[in-house]
Amino acid sequence: MSFSVTPKRAPSGRASGFRWPAVDKCDIHGLSFRQGIALNLACAGHSPCPHPLLGRARRTNGATLHARQQPGPAPEWWRNAVIYQVYPRSFADADGDGTGDLAGVRERLPYLAALGVDALWFTPWYRSPQADGGYDVADYREIDPALGTLADAEALIADALALGIRTIVDVVPNHVSSAHAWFQEALAAPPGHPARGRFWFHDGKDGGRRMPTAWTSSFGGDTWTRTAGPDGEPGQWYLHLFTPEQPDLNWNHPDVVAEHEAVLRFWYDRGVAGIRIDSAALIAKDPDLPEVGEHHEPGTHPHLDRDELHDVYRGWRKVADSYGGDRLLVGEVWLEDIDRFVRYLRDDEMHMAFNFDFMTRPWDAAALAESIRATLDAHARVGAPPTWVLSNHDVTRPVTRYGREDTSFSFAAKRFGTPTDLALGARRARAAALLTAALPGVLYVYQGDELGLPEVEDLPEGARRDPMHFRSGGTDPGRDGCRVPLPWTAAGDTCGFNTTGAPPWLPQPAGWGSRAADLQEADPDSFLNLYRTAIRLRRTEPALRTGDFAWTEAAPGTLAFRRGADLTCVVNFGDAPADLPAHTEALLASAPLDRDANGGGRLPGDAAAWLRN
């Protein structure tokens, strides 16, 4: 199937503002295409189509015009979506000042469309002093000036949707920036003033000299900071589970509830398809401020996973549902108890949450199989799609992590100087990409993982920005190493991150250009083309879209499962090659296969393959 449509033109020569008629519909995305460009959509004989547009917008009258798509009637686009995480400061720098920006993302939308993703999740792009990479929000209704303007955000949302790509934005309900107007008002107010009720201001112990509790910060160190009165005398303390620049909000206060629901509406009104909820399990606190003990009954911990916080997310779900069935809530929920975890995914709360159990497991067949089983079973109980993710802006990149003796991840274990075999890590990361892409549910990809980027571990001390590093006294490398700006081209001082040569806000290491996107596009065996092919097959193979899941027999050290009636994923976690089943066709493999005349063969160590029976 293919079609070409040329829109009517307004007298000015620009596309007129009327509502374009739907000319076709993507069966997978549930989107009707409404034209604002001369568009050619080729489905290569497939129905449904591999992906709309794929960057095929063409120039008309000397200007690049934009197709527009409006959500069609098909709900729940997100159940088997591929969602790409964008860390804007490190993605692409259009204005050449060394910091990535929204205009840079707009310029690279054809790359993202060619990758085949369904949505972009942006880490916070709001006005912020950047004490914690934008997770210290000063104003949700303004874009940080380093990234652009509200108009830039609206244009990016629209342009992405024109390519069949939805937008998800981050909301950080646990805290705001200390520069937020509410907190500045609270600091200027006396103890007991209503403005302080939006936060956790408390008198200290022993006449105010000691902190109200001995809770420890997620970033290390104390969770309370003492204020000073107008006369300079020490005053009350305020709570911050992260940094002092991130004061915690009091979710018992009606202003806090109302403001966040208004923020959701502000961004839904601007066309975003979803909200990612940061630190979702931390927002409720016990007002009696007890100390953290060795054991707490479920739902009663002083500041983690308290039962009352679910009322907040039920309210948010009502807001999302009021916009139609395609609006999404995604939770960042770090909990070890999977039964407590899936409570956030009941049908009146979030649509999905990140599966950190899988992400933190070691490269081991038994460990990952156990996680997959538990994940699928728990999500089936609540009817929510599981999610699969290998990394994000907080954790060590898989190419580095999987090249170490300890291939699991924990924040507490991060240290400088850990020996790493990057070649081994790359082989395992390629196999892990095929494993996650073959599982039922939602696939998340962090920017740069599709290029096989390693963690940058040799950043100069003076270049580091992450508060986790500084609050550890310098023993924790922090998270800067997974946030280094992307290499787009092999040539150039900044590997194509910008065209001015302005030094990136985090320095790129020597040899970064050897991993550049332009080189990988020309290499059929590259990380990038492996990801592109896997995502395309997820879309075009019915077994991967909607097929059931069943474990199949596997040799020790391997993992195998079937999707649908005819597709099998095999992963070899060992060093030695493993036998492949006979009479199969290889659809995709992370490493070259040794095939035999019977359609079987051998799968190398630390490799994965998709086979058609």
Protein Blocks (a to p, Z undefined) as FASTA:
>chain_A
ZZdddddddfkopacfbdcddfbdcfklopacddfbdcdddeehpacdfbghjlpaccee
hiacdddddddfbghklmmcccddddfklmbcfkonopacfklmmmmmmmmmmnopabdc
dddfbdcehlngoiacfbfkbccfklocfklmmmmmmmmmmnopacdddddfkbccfkbm
klmmmmmpcehiaklmmpccdddeehhlacfblcdcfkgpafbdcdddfkopacdddddf
kbfklccddfkbmklmmmmmmmmmmmmmnopabdcdehkllmpccfklpacdfbdcehia
fkgoifklmmmmmmmmmmmmmnojkbccddddddfblmlmmmmmccklcfbdcdfklmmp
ccdfklmmmmmmmmmmmmmmnopacdddfbdfkbccfklmmmpfblcdcfklpcghiacd
fklmmmmmmmmmmmmmmpgcjddddehjlnopacdfkbcfklpmbfklmmnnomagbjml
mmgccdfbfgdjklomamnopacfbdcdehklmmgfklmmmpmkbmklmmmmmmmmmmmm
mklmmpccddddddehiacddehjlbccdddfbfbdcdddehiacfbdcbdcdddfkopa
cddehiaddddZZ
